[in-house]
């Protein structure tokens, strides 16, 4: 079955960096668009960054210039490099894989202290 496993979350001070990883298995990774979402307490889940099967990237305005999404199809991995973190980036971050349907990971907590 399809599995998406996120890692790399944690506690960081404002201005710091984290790199999230998502390991995908059970799917033809190269055909899937991959996305990172986040959900803060009391808020709706929001799209943070996306990368198509061909490598085209898109970002939420709130993270442009600070976050970078990338993928390694040889390793079935997708990454989210997060720099210049702000307290408002605090959320649970989810990896998602989309083709004919969308699969979700279990999420990883990112906490940015001021």
Secondary structure, 3 states (H helix, E strand, C coil): CCEEEEECCEEEECCCCEEEEEEEECCCHHHCEEEEEEECCCCCCEEEEEECCCCCEEECCCCCCCEEEEEECCCCEEEEEECCCCHHHCEEEEEEEECCCEEECCCEEEEEEC
